[in-house]
Amino acid sequence: MTLMGLLWGWQGTALLIVGEEAMSGIVASPTTVTATAVLYLLVAVALLAAVVATLRQRRYALALSATSSLAFVISGFVANGVLFDSSRLLHNIANVVLTAVVVGLMLSAQSKT
């Protein structure tokens, strides 16, 4: 989850600073690119907050992790649609699989405590 948050934050920062030149194939307007960058950064903050909550063994850590992971998947679907005008199915499948693995590991760890 840490890597997910860091990569989403990096991507959001790249989009915010460089704009549509950050990735090839972006067809969105500059305003849409900026809005998507902000979305990425908000999700990155939520993911990293979930990591901190987990490390500090907070009671709400699992709920925050699941919620931020769902936001990660949804923001990926939205970003692909608005930035590239495409579903980019393989990217979205990878996001779903990664999120399922992370949440599964967290549930497994939670049941052992």
DRENDO-1510 file (C-alpha; in Angstrom, 1 decimal, always signed):
<recs>
REC; n; res; u; v; w
REC; 1; MET; +0.0; +0.0; +0.0 .
REC; 2; THR; +2.9; +2.3; +0.6 .
REC; 3; LEU; +4.1; +1.8; -2.9 .
REC; 4; MET; +0.6; +2.4; -4.3 .
REC; 5; GLY; +0.4; +5.7; -2.4 .
REC; 6; LEU; +3.9; +6.8; -3.4 .
REC; 7; LEU; +3.3; +6.0; -7.1 .
REC; 8; TRP; -0.1; +7.6; -7.2 .
REC; 9; GLY; +1.5; +10.7; -5.5 .
REC; 10; TRP; +4.3; +10.7; -8.0 .
REC; 11; GLN; +1.9; +10.5; -10.9 .
REC; 12; GLY; -0.3; +13.3; -9.5 .
REC; 13; THR; +2.7; +15.5; -9.0 .
REC; 14; ALA; +4.0; +14.8; -12.5 .
REC; 15; LEU; +0.6; +15.6; -14.0 .
REC; 16; LEU; +0.4; +18.8; -11.9 .
REC; 17; ILE; +3.9; +20.0; -12.9 .
REC; 18; VAL; +4.3; +18.8; -16.4 .
REC; 19; GLY; +0.7; +18.6; -17.5 .
REC; 20; GLU; -0.4; +16.5; -20.5 .
REC; 21; GLU; +3.2; +16.0; -21.5 .
REC; 22; ALA; +3.7; +13.8; -18.4 .
REC; 23; MET; +2.5; +10.8; -20.4 .
REC; 24; SER; +2.0; +10.0; -24.1 .
REC; 25; GLY; -1.6; +9.6; -25.3 .
REC; 26; ILE; -3.3; +12.1; -23.0 .
REC; 27; VAL; -6.2; +13.7; -24.9 .
REC; 28; ALA; -7.7; +15.7; -22.0 .
REC; 29; SER; -7.7; +19.4; -21.6 .
REC; 30; PRO; -5.2; +21.1; -19.3 .
REC; 31; THR; -8.0; +21.7; -16.7 .
REC; 32; THR; -9.0; +18.1; -16.8 .
REC; 33; VAL; -5.4; +17.0; -16.4 .
REC; 34; THR; -5.0; +19.3; -13.3 .
REC; 35; ALA; -8.2; +18.0; -11.8 .
REC; 36; THR; -7.0; +14.4; -12.3 .
REC; 37; ALA; -3.7; +15.3; -10.7 .
REC; 38; VAL; -5.5; +16.6; -7.7 .
REC; 39; LEU; -7.6; +13.4; -7.5 .
REC; 40; TYR; -4.4; +11.3; -7.6 .
REC; 41; LEU; -2.8; +13.4; -4.8 .
REC; 42; LEU; -5.9; +13.1; -2.6 .
REC; 43; VAL; -6.0; +9.3; -3.1 .
REC; 44; ALA; -2.2; +9.1; -2.4 .
REC; 45; VAL; -2.7; +11.0; +0.9 .
REC; 46; ALA; -5.5; +8.6; +1.9 .
REC; 47; LEU; -3.4; +5.5; +1.0 .
REC; 48; LEU; -0.4; +6.8; +3.0 .
REC; 49; ALA; -2.7; +7.7; +5.9 .
REC; 50; ALA; -3.9; +4.1; +5.9 .
REC; 51; VAL; -0.3; +2.9; +6.0 .
REC; 52; VAL; +0.4; +5.1; +9.0 .
REC; 53; ALA; -2.8; +4.0; +10.8 .
REC; 54; THR; -1.9; +0.3; +10.2 .
REC; 55; LEU; +1.7; +0.8; +11.5 .
REC; 56; ARG; +0.3; +2.5; +14.6 .
REC; 57; GLN; -2.2; -0.3; +15.0 .
REC; 58; ARG; -5.3; +2.0; +15.0 .
REC; 59; ARG; -8.7; +0.4; +15.2 .
REC; 60; TYR; -9.8; +2.2; +12.1 .
REC; 61; ALA; -6.8; +1.1; +10.0 .
REC; 62; LEU; -8.6; -1.7; +8.2 .
REC; 63; ALA; -11.6; +0.4; +7.2 .
REC; 64; LEU; -9.3; +3.3; +6.1 .
REC; 65; SER; -7.2; +0.8; +4.1 .
REC; 66; ALA; -10.2; -0.7; +2.4 .
REC; 67; THR; -11.7; +2.7; +1.6 .
REC; 68; SER; -8.5; +4.2; +0.3 .
REC; 69; SER; -7.9; +1.0; -1.8 .
REC; 70; LEU; -11.3; +1.3; -3.3 .
REC; 71; ALA; -10.6; +5.0; -4.1 .
REC; 72; PHE; -7.4; +3.9; -5.8 .
REC; 73; VAL; -9.3; +1.6; -8.1 .
REC; 74; ILE; -12.0; +4.1; -8.8 .
REC; 75; SER; -9.6; +6.9; -9.5 .
REC; 76; GLY; -7.7; +4.6; -11.9 .
REC; 77; PHE; -10.9; +4.0; -13.9 .
REC; 78; VAL; -11.8; +7.7; -13.9 .
REC; 79; ALA; -8.3; +8.8; -14.8 .
REC; 80; ASN; -8.1; +6.4; -17.7 .
REC; 81; GLY; -11.4; +7.5; -19.0 .
REC; 82; VAL; -10.9; +11.2; -18.8 .
REC; 83; LEU; -7.2; +11.5; -19.6 .
REC; 84; PHE; -7.0; +8.9; -22.4 .
REC; 85; ASP; -10.6; +8.6; -23.5 .
REC; 86; SER; -10.1; +4.8; -23.1 .
REC; 87; SER; -10.8; +2.2; -20.5 .
REC; 88; ARG; -7.2; +0.9; -20.7 .
REC; 89; LEU; -8.4; -2.4; -19.5 .
REC; 90; LEU; -5.0; -4.0; -18.6 .
REC; 91; HIS; -4.2; -1.0; -16.3 .
REC; 92; ASN; -7.5; -1.3; -14.6 .
REC; 93; ILE; -7.2; -5.1; -14.2 .
REC; 94; ALA; -3.7; -4.6; -12.6 .
REC; 95; ASN; -5.2; -2.0; -10.2 .
REC; 96; VAL; -8.0; -4.3; -9.2 .
REC; 97; VAL; -5.6; -7.3; -8.7 .
REC; 98; LEU; -3.1; -5.3; -6.7 .
REC; 99; THR; -5.8; -3.9; -4.5 .
REC; 100; ALA; -7.3; -7.4; -3.9 .
REC; 101; VAL; -3.9; -8.7; -2.9 .
REC; 102; VAL; -3.3; -5.8; -0.5 .
REC; 103; VAL; -6.7; -6.0; +1.1 .
REC; 104; GLY; -6.5; -9.8; +1.3 .
REC; 105; LEU; -3.1; -9.5; +3.1 .
REC; 106; MET; -4.5; -6.9; +5.5 .
REC; 107; LEU; -7.5; -9.1; +6.3 .
REC; 108; SER; -5.2; -12.1; +6.9 .
REC; 109; ALA; -3.0; -10.1; +9.2 .
REC; 110; GLN; -6.1; -8.7; +11.0 .
REC; 111; SER; -7.5; -12.1; +11.7 .
REC; 112; LYS; -4.2; -13.2; +13.3 .
REC; 113; THR; -4.2; -10.5; +15.9 .
</recs>
